[in-house]
Amino acid sequence: MSEAIAFDTHRFVKRLTDCGFTEQQAETLADEHVALLNANLATKADVARIEAGMETLRQETRADIAKVEARIETAKSDLMKWLIGLLIAQGGLIVALVKLL
């Protein structure tokens, strides 16, 4: 983590000692709480870094989608060329068959 989480250890230790903990127990517990908080909570900097990564992924995904769309258009164009060629060939075949009759 890039920055520490604010945690009032003095207040925490005081409340624990008021409830019957020894000062050593309360301080140890406070130290462990601070370590857990700092190790497991995301800071604003962490969130900003994640958001930046997500934006990069969005841009890459948009670029990939544009490439796929271009390939689809190319395939569509090729398919239309083949279909038109086949229709012309079929028309020629029909004309030839009609002339034979």
Protein Blocks (a to p, Z undefined) as FASTA:
>chain_A
ZZdcdddfklmmmmmmmnopafklmmmmmmmmmmmmmmmpccfklmmmmmmmmmmmmmmm
mmmmmmmmmmmmmmmmmmmmmmmmmmmmmmmmmmmmmmmZZ
